[in-house]
Amino acid sequence: MKALRIIAKILLFPLSLLLTIIVAVAMFAVERCASILNILSGIIFISALAGYSQYLFGWPMGTTGDVSSLQFAIFATVFAFLLSPYGLPTLAAWLLGKLDTLNDAIKSIVTIHG
């Protein structure tokens, strides 16, 4: 039984090390990319507001009720939400949290004394 535990520790250590490195690098990348995505989200949302104003008021082109500008505005609003801090960065942080939980479970298996 003790030999089986030693074999499990030897086999799981590289996986734990790899997961630790992957989670650390990915967390760094998510934190940096979230700020860039936030700026892009604001720019896209401003263009969505322009699409809504085109559809409702005809500004700046002078034609109201253009369905293509409404479709663009709805698409841009959804896309801006996905790029906002509540969209893809939150999903990435959640997935990284799950990977970190898996890594902690592997580390607890590796460090069991007995």
N, C-alpha and C positions, 0 to 999 in steps of 0.2 A: 504494500500500500504506500509506503514511504517512497519507493522507487517510482511509482506511478505519479506521485505528487511532484517529484523532482523533474520528471519528464514533462509534465504539464507546465511547470514553471519555465523550463528551457524553451518549450515551443511557444508559449504565450508572451514571453518577454519581448521578442522582436515586433510582434503585433502591437503590443502596448507602446513601445517606443515609436513605431511608425504612426500610430494614432495620435500620440502626443505631439509629434512634429507637424502632422497634417492639421490638427485643430489649432495649434498656435499660429501657423502661417495663414490659415484660412480666416481666423479671427482678425488678424492684422489686416488682411486684404478686405474683409467686409467692413471694418471700421473706416478704412481709407476710401473705399468705393462708395460708401453710404453718403458721404458729404458731396461727392461729385454727382451722384444720382439725385440728391436733394436739389442741387442747383439746376440740373436738367429738368427735374420735375416742375420746378417753378417756371422755367422758360416754356415748357410745353403747356402748362396750365394757362399761362398768359395768352398763348396762341389759341387755346380752346375758348378763352373769353372773347377773343377776336372773332372766332367762328360763331359763337352765340350772338354777338352783337351784329354780325353780318346777317344772320338768319332773322333776328327780331327787328332790327332797326334799319338794315340796309347799309350800315356804315362799315367800311369806307367805300364800297363799290356802288351803292345806290340801288341795289335790288334786294327786296325783302322776300322771305319765304323760300330761299334757295335750299333745297333738300340736301344737296351735297355739302353745303357749309354746316348744316345741322349734323350730318353724319360725321364729318370731320371733327366737329366740336365734341360730340359724344365719344368718339374714339380717342381723341386727345385727352379728354377728362379721365377716361379709364386708364390710359397709358400713363398719365401723370400720377394717378393713384398708385399704380404698380411700381413706379420709380420712387415714390415718396418714402419716407421712413417707416410708414405703416405697411408697405407692400413687400417687395422682394428682399430688402435688407432684414426685415423682421423674419421672413421665412428662412433666410440663410442663417440668421442667428439661432432660430429654433432648431434647425437641422444640426448646426454645430453643437448646440447644447445636448442634443440626443447622442451625437458622436462622443462628446465628452463624458456623458453618463455611461456609455458603453465602455469607454476607456477606463473609467473608475471601477466598473464591475470587473474588468479584466485585471486591473491592478490589485483589486481585493482578492481575486483568486490566486494571483502570483504571490502575494505577501502573506497568505495564510500560514500561520505557524502551527506546528503540531507534530 
